[in-house]
């Protein structure tokens, strides 16, 4: 099987109706930043990172940085790690909750890229209400986005396209 390159991902994102906000290349690694709305969650930053020899990783900026007072949130993130297959929650160096999922490089196709992005959107939609209850800064950001107008339809279209493969996540 031939290795998938950044040009393939560019074309597949276009086929899927996804327009990156930014694209960057560094040596053999390429990244794409997407700003997507799910059914419940709006303004979700998803960074796709391709190392053609390893995998395509979806890195989701799940919430703003958290303070030390949020032990309940940390525990919930760990529970979600256990409950949700093929996805991991963690904290970045700046204490920002993140969600990651990946597809091995040898398995990459347009539909695997679409399913990867749809999966992280579906997970963010699924845990949206409990996350709002736990994270005040996320709740404030969500309220501001909801007041800002209509949601971008690309994320919801992706969720609908891959609903059958997402099973109980949607």
N, CA and C atoms as an extended XYZ file, in Angstrom:
510
Properties=species:S:1:pos:R:3:atomname:S:1:resname:S:1:resid:I:1 pbc="F F F"
N         0.850       -1.187        0.000 N   UNK     1
C         0.000        0.000        0.000 CA  UNK     1
C         0.893        1.246        0.000 C   UNK     1
N         0.603        2.199       -0.869 N   UNK     2
C         1.394        3.419       -0.974 CA  UNK     2
C         1.142        4.319        0.230 C   UNK     2
N         2.180        5.035        0.618 N   UNK     3
C         2.065        5.969        1.723 CA  UNK     3
C         1.198        7.156        1.351 C   UNK     3
N         0.372        7.571        2.290 N   UNK     4
C        -0.483        8.735        2.085 CA  UNK     4
C         0.341        9.987        2.369 C   UNK     4
N         0.223       10.983        1.507 N   UNK     5
C         0.952       12.231        1.693 CA  UNK     5
C         0.027       13.384        2.032 C   UNK     5
N         0.609       14.533        2.291 N   UNK     6
C        -0.179       15.709        2.660 CA  UNK     6
C        -1.129       16.135        1.536 C   UNK     6
N        -0.717       15.934        0.284 N   UNK     7
C        -1.598       16.270       -0.837 CA  UNK     7
C        -2.869       15.434       -0.834 C   UNK     7
N        -2.746       14.160       -0.427 N   UNK     8
C        -3.926       13.306       -0.322 CA  UNK     8
C        -4.888       13.849        0.733 C   UNK     8
N        -4.336       14.234        1.882 N   UNK     9
C        -5.178       14.761        2.968 CA  UNK     9
C        -5.836       16.068        2.509 C   UNK     9
N        -5.077       16.942        1.831 N   UNK    10
C        -5.656       18.185        1.298 CA  UNK    10
C        -6.877       17.882        0.429 C   UNK    10
N        -6.720       16.938       -0.482 N   UNK    11
C        -7.810       16.593       -1.399 CA  UNK    11
C        -8.986       15.986       -0.642 C   UNK    11
N        -8.705       15.107        0.304 N   UNK    12
C        -9.775       14.450        1.050 CA  UNK    12
C       -10.544       15.444        1.911 C   UNK    12
N        -9.840       16.386        2.524 N   UNK    13
C       -10.537       17.404        3.313 CA  UNK    13
C       -11.491       18.193        2.407 C   UNK    13
N       -11.027       18.539        1.213 N   UNK    14
C       -11.890       19.228        0.254 CA  UNK    14
C       -13.097       18.386       -0.122 C   UNK    14
N       -12.875       17.093       -0.386 N   UNK    15
C       -13.985       16.181       -0.717 CA  UNK    15
C       -14.996       16.101        0.418 C   UNK    15
N       -14.509       16.222        1.647 N   UNK    16
C       -15.375       16.110        2.830 CA  UNK    16
C       -16.039       17.437        3.191 C   UNK    16
N       -15.760       18.481        2.418 N   UNK    17
C       -16.358       19.789        2.684 CA  UNK    17
C       -15.709       20.526        3.841 C   UNK    17
N       -14.469       20.160        4.173 N   UNK    18
C       -13.762       20.778        5.291 CA  UNK    18
C       -12.680       21.711        4.763 C   UNK    18
N       -12.696       22.950        5.252 N   UNK    19
C       -11.723       23.952        4.825 CA  UNK    19
C       -10.820       24.304        6.000 C   UNK    19
N        -9.543       23.950        5.920 N   UNK    20
C        -8.628       24.278        7.013 CA  UNK    20
C        -8.490       25.794        7.198 C   UNK    20
N        -8.373       26.205        8.449 N   UNK    21
C        -8.115       27.596        8.786 CA  UNK    21
C        -6.634       27.885        8.549 C   UNK    21
N        -5.809       26.858        8.799 N   UNK    22
C        -4.367       27.001        8.617 CA  UNK    22
C        -3.779       25.645        8.270 C   UNK    22
N        -2.664       25.685        7.542 N   UNK    23
C        -1.919       24.474        7.171 CA  UNK    23
C        -0.451       24.774        7.386 C   UNK    23
N         0.287       23.839        7.967 N   UNK    24
C         1.715       24.055        8.210 CA  UNK    24
C         2.481       22.769        7.900 C   UNK    24
N         3.718       22.948        7.473 N   UNK    25
C         4.599       21.810        7.216 CA  UNK    25
C         5.909       22.029        7.944 C   UNK    25
N         6.432       20.933        8.487 N   UNK    26
C         7.720       20.961        9.186 CA  UNK    26
C         8.388       19.630        8.916 C   UNK    26
N         9.455       19.648        8.159 N   UNK    27
C        10.136       18.437        7.710 CA  UNK    27
C         9.117       17.524        7.036 C   UNK    27
N         8.869       16.324        7.554 N   UNK    28
C         7.932       15.399        6.905 CA  UNK    28
C         6.539       15.443        7.528 C   UNK    28
N         6.332       16.288        8.534 N   UNK    29
C         5.057       16.348        9.250 CA  UNK    29
C         4.244       17.545        8.756 C   UNK    29
N         2.953       17.309        8.503 N   UNK    30
C         2.045       18.367        8.056 CA  UNK    30
C         0.874       18.438        9.023 C   UNK    30
N         0.394       19.668        9.265 N   UNK    31
C        -0.780       19.828       10.132 CA  UNK    31
C        -1.800       20.735        9.459 C   UNK    31
N        -3.065       20.500        9.814 N   UNK    32
C        -4.188       21.286        9.337 CA  UNK    32
C        -5.024       21.669       10.544 C   UNK    32
N        -5.357       22.943       10.681 N   UNK    33
C        -6.249       23.399       11.747 CA  UNK    33
C        -7.636       23.593       11.160 C   UNK    33
N        -8.626       22.962       11.798 N   UNK    34
C       -10.022       23.065       11.391 CA  UNK    34
C       -10.812       23.694       12.526 C   UNK    34
N       -11.756       24.541       12.206 N   UNK    35
C       -12.673       25.112       13.191 CA  UNK    35
C       -14.056       24.591       12.830 C   UNK    35
N       -14.621       23.724       13.702 N   UNK    36
C       -15.846       22.996       13.354 CA  UNK    36
C       -16.918       23.131       14.426 C   UNK    36
N       -18.150       23.012       13.988 N   UNK    37
C       -19.298       22.958       14.886 CA  UNK    37
C       -19.906       21.572       14.794 C   UNK    37
N       -20.215       20.993       15.950 N   UNK    38
C       -20.964       19.747       15.983 CA  UNK    38
C       -22.437       20.063       16.157 C   UNK    38
N       -23.207       19.074       16.559 N   UNK    39
C       -24.634       19.313       16.809 CA  UNK    39
C       -24.823       20.146       18.072 C   UNK    39
N       -24.034       19.868       19.096 N   UNK    40
C       -24.131       20.610       20.356 CA  UNK    40
C       -22.938       21.535       20.569 C   UNK    40
N       -21.764       21.036       20.269 N   UNK    41
C       -20.531       21.762       20.533 CA  UNK    41
C       -20.195       22.662       19.357 C   UNK    41
N       -19.892       23.927       19.640 N   UNK    42
C       -19.556       24.873       18.577 CA  UNK    42
C       -18.138       25.388       18.764 C   UNK    42
N       -17.539       25.837       17.678 N   UNK    43
C       -16.223       26.460       17.722 CA  UNK    43
C       -15.126       25.533       18.211 C   UNK    43
N       -15.127       24.297       17.752 N   UNK    44
C       -14.155       23.310       18.204 CA  UNK    44
C       -12.934       23.326       17.285 C   UNK    44
N       -11.768       23.575       17.863 N   UNK    45
C       -10.517       23.561       17.094 CA  UNK    45
C       -10.001       22.133       17.037 C   UNK    45
N        -9.855       21.610       15.823 N   UNK    46
C        -9.320       20.275       15.600 CA  UNK    46
C        -8.072       20.427       14.748 C   UNK    46
N        -6.937       19.955       15.261 N   UNK    47
C        -5.704       19.971       14.493 CA  UNK    47
C        -5.418       18.548       14.044 C   UNK    47
N        -5.301       18.349       12.742 N   UNK    48
C        -4.890       17.059       12.192 CA  UNK    48
C        -3.390       17.124       11.956 C   UNK    48
N        -2.665       16.116       12.417 N   UNK    49
C        -1.208       16.073       12.283 CA  UNK    49
C        -0.845       14.770       11.581 C   UNK    49
N        -0.219       14.878       10.417 N   UNK    50
C         0.160       13.708        9.630 CA  UNK    50
C         1.668       13.521        9.654 C   UNK    50
N         2.092       12.374       10.153 N   UNK    51
C         3.448       11.883        9.936 CA  UNK    51
C         3.249       10.667        9.044 C   UNK    51
N         3.579       10.771        7.754 N   UNK    52
C         3.244        9.710        6.806 CA  UNK    52
C         3.801        8.336        7.178 C   UNK    52
N         4.828        8.298        8.001 N   UNK    53
C         5.403        7.015        8.399 CA  UNK    53
C         4.710        6.423        9.622 C   UNK    53
N         3.884        7.224       10.312 N   UNK    54
C         3.328        6.754       11.578 CA  UNK    54
C         1.807        6.763       11.588 C   UNK    54
N         1.195        7.956       11.567 N   UNK    55
C        -0.260        8.044       11.747 CA  UNK    55
C        -0.753        9.441       11.427 C   UNK    55
N        -2.075        9.553       11.363 N   UNK    56
C        -2.760       10.842       11.347 CA  UNK    56
C        -3.423       10.986       12.709 C   UNK    56
N        -3.091       12.053       13.418 N   UNK    57
C        -3.615       12.288       14.763 CA  UNK    57
C        -4.564       13.474       14.713 C   UNK    57
N        -5.701       13.335       15.366 N   UNK    58
C        -6.613       14.464       15.570 CA  UNK    58
C        -6.380       14.967       16.977 C   UNK    58
N        -5.980       16.219       17.105 N   UNK    59
C        -5.670       16.861       18.384 CA  UNK    59
C        -6.745       17.915       18.593 C   UNK    59
N        -7.627       17.714       19.566 N   UNK    60
C        -8.770       18.596       19.788 CA  UNK    60
C        -8.512       19.481       20.994 C   UNK    60
N        -8.603       20.789       20.793 N   UNK    61
C        -8.497       21.744       21.895 CA  UNK    61
C        -9.861       21.734       22.583 C   UNK    61
N       -10.010       20.824       23.536 N   UNK    62
C       -11.307       20.497       24.118 CA  UNK    62
C       -11.880       21.613       24.977 C   UNK    62
N       -11.021       22.309       25.725 N   UNK    63
C       -11.506       23.357       26.628 CA  UNK    63
C       -10.361       24.309       26.955 C   UNK    63
N       -10.694       25.500       27.468 N   UNK    64
C        -9.648       26.434       27.898 CA  UNK    64
C        -8.851       25.851       29.069 C   UNK    64
N        -7.685       26.444       29.390 N   UNK    65
C        -6.879       25.951       30.514 CA  UNK    65
C        -7.668       25.922       31.815 C   UNK    65
N        -7.328       24.955       32.664 N   UNK    66
C        -8.025       24.792       33.940 CA  UNK    66
C        -7.114       25.184       35.093 C   UNK    66
N        -7.713       25.601       36.186 N   UNK    67
C        -6.935       25.926       37.386 CA  UNK    67
C        -6.809       24.688       38.260 C   UNK    67
N        -6.037       24.805       39.326 N   UNK    68
C        -5.801       23.684       40.232 CA  UNK    68
C        -7.063       23.224       40.959 C   UNK    68
N        -8.094       24.019       40.977 N   UNK    69
C        -9.293       23.708       41.756 CA  UNK    69
C       -10.213       22.682       41.089 C   UNK    69
N        -9.845       22.145       39.958 N   UNK    70
C       -10.770       21.313       39.207 CA  UNK    70
C       -10.442       19.824       39.247 C   UNK    70
N       -10.270       19.269       40.419 N   UNK    71
C        -9.986       17.839       40.545 CA  UNK    71
C       -11.118       16.977       39.988 C   UNK    71
N       -12.370       17.415       40.159 N   UNK    72
C       -13.517       16.665       39.617 CA  UNK    72
C       -13.401       16.550       38.099 C   UNK    72
N       -12.951       17.616       37.465 N   UNK    73
C       -12.796       17.602       36.013 CA  UNK    73
C       -11.721       16.601       35.608 C   UNK    73
N       -10.590       16.604       36.306 N   UNK    74
C        -9.523       15.651       36.002 CA  UNK    74
C       -10.042       14.215       36.112 C   UNK    74
N       -10.780       13.926       37.174 N   UNK    75
C       -11.324       12.581       37.359 CA  UNK    75
C       -12.282       12.213       36.223 C   UNK    75
N       -13.111       13.172       35.802 N   UNK    76
C       -14.050       12.891       34.715 CA  UNK    76
C       -13.312       12.611       33.414 C   UNK    76
N       -12.259       13.380       33.122 N   UNK    77
C       -11.476       13.134       31.907 CA  UNK    77
C       -10.909       11.713       31.922 C   UNK    77
N       -10.431       11.272       33.070 N   UNK    78
C        -9.892        9.914       33.173 CA  UNK    78
C       -10.988        8.868       32.977 C   UNK    78
N       -12.182        9.129       33.509 N   UNK    79
C       -13.298        8.191       33.306 CA  UNK    79
C       -13.660        8.101       31.817 C   UNK    79
N       -13.704        9.245       31.151 N   UNK    80
C       -14.012        9.239       29.720 CA  UNK    80
C       -12.962        8.456       28.936 C   UNK    80
N       -11.707        8.535       29.360 N   UNK    81
C       -10.662        7.735       28.702 CA  UNK    81
C       -11.010        6.255       28.749 C   UNK    81
N       -11.567        5.833       29.858 N   UNK    82
C       -11.908        4.430       30.034 CA  UNK    82
C       -13.178        4.059       29.271 C   UNK    82
N       -14.122        4.976       29.180 N   UNK    83
C       -15.439        4.689       28.609 CA  UNK    83
C       -15.520        4.857       27.097 C   UNK    83
N       -14.723        5.725       26.521 N   UNK    84
C       -14.834        6.058       25.096 CA  UNK    84
C       -13.694        5.406       24.308 C   UNK    84
N       -14.013        4.495       23.404 N   UNK    85
C       -12.971        3.791       22.662 CA  UNK    85
C       -12.267        4.684       21.648 C   UNK    85
N       -10.999        4.404       21.453 N   UNK    86
C       -10.187        5.045       20.411 CA  UNK    86
C       -10.031        6.551       20.589 C   UNK    86
N       -10.119        7.037       21.827 N   UNK    87
C        -9.941        8.459       22.096 CA  UNK    87
C        -9.321        8.612       23.475 C   UNK    87
N        -8.471        9.632       23.630 N   UNK    88
C        -7.835        9.872       24.923 CA  UNK    88
C        -7.886       11.349       25.269 C   UNK    88
N        -8.309       11.618       26.501 N   UNK    89
C        -8.286       12.963       27.052 CA  UNK    89
C        -7.001       13.120       27.851 C   UNK    89
N        -6.440       14.318       27.826 N   UNK    90
C        -5.215       14.610       28.572 CA  UNK    90
C        -5.166       16.112       28.843 C   UNK    90
N        -4.097       16.544       29.490 N   UNK    91
C        -3.865       17.964       29.713 CA  UNK    91
C        -2.597       18.363       28.979 C   UNK    91
N        -2.666       19.482       28.265 N   UNK    92
C        -1.490       19.987       27.572 CA  UNK    92
C        -0.585       20.687       28.586 C   UNK    92
N         0.563       21.151       28.138 N   UNK    93
C         1.506       21.826       29.037 CA  UNK    93
C         0.914       23.074       29.673 C   UNK    93
N        -0.029       23.724       28.990 N   UNK    94
C        -0.643       24.933       29.555 CA  UNK    94
C        -1.933       24.619       30.319 C   UNK    94
N        -2.112       23.335       30.714 N   UNK    95
C        -3.261       22.873       31.510 CA  UNK    95
C        -4.571       22.899       30.730 C   UNK    95
N        -4.511       22.896       29.423 N   UNK    96
C        -5.707       22.869       28.587 CA  UNK    96
C        -6.127       21.416       28.369 C   UNK    96
N        -7.395       21.086       28.650 N   UNK    97
C        -7.852       19.734       28.330 CA  UNK    97
C        -7.842       19.528       26.811 C   UNK    97
N        -7.322       18.385       26.407 N   UNK    98
C        -7.276       18.049       24.985 CA  UNK    98
C        -7.852       16.651       24.791 C   UNK    98
N        -8.274       16.378       23.590 N   UNK    99
C        -8.769       15.073       23.189 CA  UNK    99
C        -7.966       14.658       21.972 C   UNK    99
N        -7.463       13.438       21.964 N   UNK   100
C        -6.728       12.959       20.793 CA  UNK   100
C        -7.303       11.627       20.319 C   UNK   100
N        -7.200       11.404       19.027 N   UNK   101
C        -7.558       10.138       18.393 CA  UNK   101
C        -6.643       10.008       17.181 C   UNK   101
N        -6.420        8.796       16.724 N   UNK   102
C        -5.508        8.636       15.595 CA  UNK   102
C        -5.911        7.484       14.692 C   UNK   102
N        -5.358        7.523       13.485 N   UNK   103
C        -5.518        6.456       12.505 CA  UNK   103
C        -4.113        6.111       12.029 C   UNK   103
N        -3.733        4.831       12.051 N   UNK   104
C        -2.402        4.455       11.557 CA  UNK   104
C        -2.214        4.895       10.106 C   UNK   104
N        -1.006        5.302        9.782 N   UNK   105
C        -0.708        5.830        8.448 CA  UNK   105
C        -1.088        4.844        7.344 C   UNK   105
N        -0.881        3.570        7.566 N   UNK   106
C        -1.169        2.583        6.520 CA  UNK   106
C        -2.665        2.380        6.300 C   UNK   106
N        -3.501        2.887        7.206 N   UNK   107
C        -4.952        2.734        7.068 CA  UNK   107
C        -5.630        3.970        6.504 C   UNK   107
N        -4.868        5.001        6.173 N   UNK   108
C        -5.472        6.271        5.770 CA  UNK   108
C        -6.145        6.206        4.401 C   UNK   108
N        -7.391        6.645        4.398 N   UNK   109
C        -8.175        6.869        3.184 CA  UNK   109
C        -8.987        8.128        3.451 C   UNK   109
N        -9.659        8.629        2.442 N   UNK   110
C       -10.512        9.796        2.647 CA  UNK   110
C       -11.550        9.519        3.727 C   UNK   110
N       -12.163        8.349        3.670 N   UNK   111
C       -13.205        8.039        4.641 CA  UNK   111
C       -12.647        7.829        6.046 C   UNK   111
N       -11.426        7.341        6.178 N   UNK   112
C       -10.822        7.215        7.508 CA  UNK   112
C       -10.533        8.602        8.092 C   UNK   112
N       -10.114        9.541        7.248 N   UNK   113
C        -9.903       10.925        7.710 CA  UNK   113
C       -11.245       11.522        8.138 C   UNK   113
N       -12.263       11.371        7.309 N   UNK   114
C       -13.585       11.886        7.646 CA  UNK   114
C       -14.130       11.265        8.912 C   UNK   114
N       -13.961        9.954        9.062 N   UNK   115
C       -14.441        9.260       10.252 CA  UNK   115
C       -13.676        9.703       11.495 C   UNK   115
N       -12.383        9.944       11.371 N   UNK   116
C       -11.578       10.429       12.501 CA  UNK   116
C       -12.099       11.776       12.995 C   UNK   116
N       -12.318       12.707       12.075 N   UNK   117
C       -12.817       14.031       12.459 CA  UNK   117
C       -14.244       13.919       12.998 C   UNK   117
N       -15.072       13.114       12.355 N   UNK   118
C       -16.444       12.919       12.838 CA  UNK   118
C       -16.449       12.294       14.231 C   UNK   118
N       -15.544       11.346       14.490 N   UNK   119
C       -15.479       10.697       15.800 CA  UNK   119
C       -15.175       11.713       16.903 C   UNK   119
N       -14.193       12.587       16.685 N   UNK   120
C       -13.873       13.547       17.750 CA  UNK   120
C       -15.004       14.562       17.927 C   UNK   120
N       -15.666       14.939       16.834 N   UNK   121
C       -16.835       15.824       16.955 CA  UNK   121
C       -17.948       15.142       17.755 C   UNK   121
N       -18.210       13.869       17.439 N   UNK   122
C       -19.272       13.129       18.128 CA  UNK   122
C       -18.957       12.974       19.612 C   UNK   122
N       -17.701       12.716       19.945 N   UNK   123
C       -17.315       12.589       21.353 CA  UNK   123
C       -17.516       13.922       22.067 C   UNK   123
N       -17.105       15.012       21.430 N   UNK   124
C       -17.284       16.337       22.049 CA  UNK   124
C       -18.755       16.663       22.235 C   UNK   124
N       -19.598       16.280       21.277 N   UNK   125
C       -21.044       16.468       21.431 CA  UNK   125
C       -21.576       15.608       22.582 C   UNK   125
N       -21.128       14.366       22.649 N   UNK   126
C       -21.610       13.422       23.653 CA  UNK   126
C       -21.312       13.901       25.075 C   UNK   126
N       -20.133       14.439       25.292 N   UNK   127
C       -19.729       14.846       26.653 CA  UNK   127
C       -19.932       16.340       26.887 C   UNK   127
N       -20.602       17.021       25.966 N   UNK   128
C       -20.737       18.476       26.045 CA  UNK   128
C       -21.430       18.946       27.324 C   UNK   128
N       -22.591       18.401       27.631 N   UNK   129
C       -23.331       18.857       28.823 CA  UNK   129
C       -22.550       18.629       30.112 C   UNK   129
N       -22.004       17.410       30.350 N   UNK   130
C       -21.223       17.246       31.584 CA  UNK   130
C       -19.975       18.125       31.610 C   UNK   130
N       -19.360       18.351       30.448 N   UNK   131
C       -18.172       19.214       30.407 CA  UNK   131
C       -18.535       20.652       30.775 C   UNK   131
N       -19.692       21.138       30.287 N   UNK   132
C       -20.133       22.489       30.649 CA  UNK   132
C       -20.366       22.600       32.152 C   UNK   132
N       -20.918       21.548       32.748 N   UNK   133
C       -21.184       21.564       34.187 CA  UNK   133
C       -19.886       21.596       34.991 C   UNK   133
N       -18.827       21.004       34.460 N   UNK   134
C       -17.553       20.923       35.180 CA  UNK   134
C       -16.642       22.126       34.949 C   UNK   134
N       -16.728       22.748       33.791 N   UNK   135
C       -15.748       23.758       33.396 CA  UNK   135
C       -16.420       25.095       33.115 C   UNK   135
N       -16.305       26.008       34.079 N   UNK   136
C       -16.936       27.317       33.960 CA  UNK   136
C       -16.454       28.108       32.757 C   UNK   136
N       -15.169       28.056       32.456 N   UNK   137
C       -14.638       28.817       31.324 CA  UNK   137
C       -15.204       28.288       30.007 C   UNK   137
N       -15.365       26.975       29.909 N   UNK   138
C       -15.975       26.386       28.718 CA  UNK   138
C       -17.433       26.825       28.614 C   UNK   138
N       -18.134       26.880       29.739 N   UNK   139
C       -19.543       27.312       29.754 CA  UNK   139
C       -19.666       28.755       29.263 C   UNK   139
N       -18.767       29.639       29.717 N   UNK   140
C       -18.798       31.042       29.267 CA  UNK   140
C       -18.495       31.148       27.775 C   UNK   140
N       -17.508       30.401       27.316 N   UNK   141
C       -17.144       30.420       25.894 CA  UNK   141
C       -18.286       29.897       25.038 C   UNK   141
N       -18.943       28.828       25.497 N   UNK   142
C       -20.055       28.231       24.774 CA  UNK   142
C       -21.225       29.211       24.658 C   UNK   142
N       -21.513       29.932       25.728 N   UNK   143
C       -22.601       30.919       25.700 CA  UNK   143
C       -22.312       32.022       24.690 C   UNK   143
N       -21.060       32.475       24.657 N   UNK   144
C       -20.686       33.526       23.712 CA  UNK   144
C       -20.814       33.032       22.268 C   UNK   144
N       -20.406       31.791       22.003 N   UNK   145
C       -20.516       31.244       20.646 CA  UNK   145
C       -21.975       31.067       20.234 C   UNK   145
N       -22.815       30.611       21.158 N   UNK   146
C       -24.235       30.408       20.847 CA  UNK   146
C       -24.919       31.725       20.501 C   UNK   146
N       -24.475       32.807       21.132 N   UNK   147
C       -25.060       34.118       20.860 CA  UNK   147
C       -24.549       34.705       19.554 C   UNK   147
N       -23.515       34.096       18.976 N   UNK   148
C       -22.870       34.641       17.792 CA  UNK   148
C       -23.525       34.318       16.477 C   UNK   148
N       -24.592       33.556       16.446 N   UNK   149
C       -25.262       33.283       15.185 CA  UNK   149
C       -25.306       31.817       14.841 C   UNK   149
N       -25.523       31.553       13.555 N   UNK   150
C       -25.709       30.197       13.051 CA  UNK   150
C       -24.414       29.383       13.098 C   UNK   150
N       -24.564       28.089       13.312 N   UNK   151
C       -23.433       27.171       13.307 CA  UNK   151
C       -23.002       26.881       11.872 C   UNK   151
N       -21.717       26.584       11.685 N   UNK   152
C       -21.184       26.171       10.391 CA  UNK   152
C       -21.670       24.740       10.126 C   UNK   152
N       -22.274       24.459        8.974 N   UNK   153
C       -22.878       23.134        8.730 CA  UNK   153
C       -21.884       22.016        8.401 C   UNK   153
N       -20.609       22.317        8.150 N   UNK   154
C       -19.670       21.278        7.693 CA  UNK   154
C       -19.498       20.162        8.719 C   UNK   154
N       -19.396       20.501        9.995 N   UNK   155
C       -19.213       19.485       11.023 CA  UNK   155
C       -20.422       18.581       11.156 C   UNK   155
N       -21.613       19.155       11.153 N   UNK   156
C       -22.838       18.366       11.266 CA  UNK   156
C       -22.999       17.466       10.034 C   UNK   156
N       -22.663       17.978        8.867 N   UNK   157
C       -22.736       17.158        7.652 CA  UNK   157
C       -21.801       15.956        7.758 C   UNK   157
N       -20.629       16.169        8.336 N   UNK   158
C       -19.684       15.068        8.524 CA  UNK   158
C       -20.251       14.040        9.508 C   UNK   158
N       -20.872       14.513       10.590 N   UNK   159
C       -21.495       13.598       11.555 CA  UNK   159
C       -22.588       12.771       10.888 C   UNK   159
N       -23.395       13.397       10.053 N   UNK   160
C       -24.463       12.670        9.364 CA  UNK   160
C       -23.894       11.659        8.368 C   UNK   160
N       -22.840       12.050        7.680 N   UNK   161
C       -22.234       11.165        6.672 CA  UNK   161
C       -21.702        9.877        7.296 C   UNK   161
N       -21.136        9.975        8.506 N   UNK   162
C       -20.512        8.819        9.140 CA  UNK   162
C       -21.300        8.294       10.347 C   UNK   162
N       -22.566        8.662       10.467 N   UNK   163
C       -23.379        8.261       11.619 CA  UNK   163
C       -23.419        6.747       11.809 C   UNK   163
N       -23.517        5.984       10.743 N   UNK   164
C       -23.611        4.533       10.864 CA  UNK   164
C       -22.334        3.930       11.486 C   UNK   164
N       -21.173        4.481       11.155 N   UNK   165
C       -19.916        3.953       11.699 CA  UNK   165
C       -19.655        4.438       13.123 C   UNK   165
N       -20.310        5.532       13.522 N   UNK   166
C       -20.080        6.094       14.855 CA  UNK   166
C       -20.926        5.426       15.927 C   UNK   166
N       -21.936        4.694       15.540 N   UNK   167
C       -22.737        3.934       16.482 CA  UNK   167
C       -23.301        4.769       17.610 C   UNK   167
N       -23.026        4.341       18.840 N   UNK   168
C       -23.607        4.986       20.017 CA  UNK   168
C       -23.033        6.368       20.309 C   UNK   168
N       -22.021        6.792       19.579 N   UNK   169
C       -21.459        8.124       19.807 CA  UNK   169
C       -22.403        9.226       19.321 C   UNK   169
N       -23.286        8.902       18.346 N   UNK   170
C       -24.202        9.946       17.829 CA  UNK   170
C       -25.621        9.714       18.274 C   UNK   170
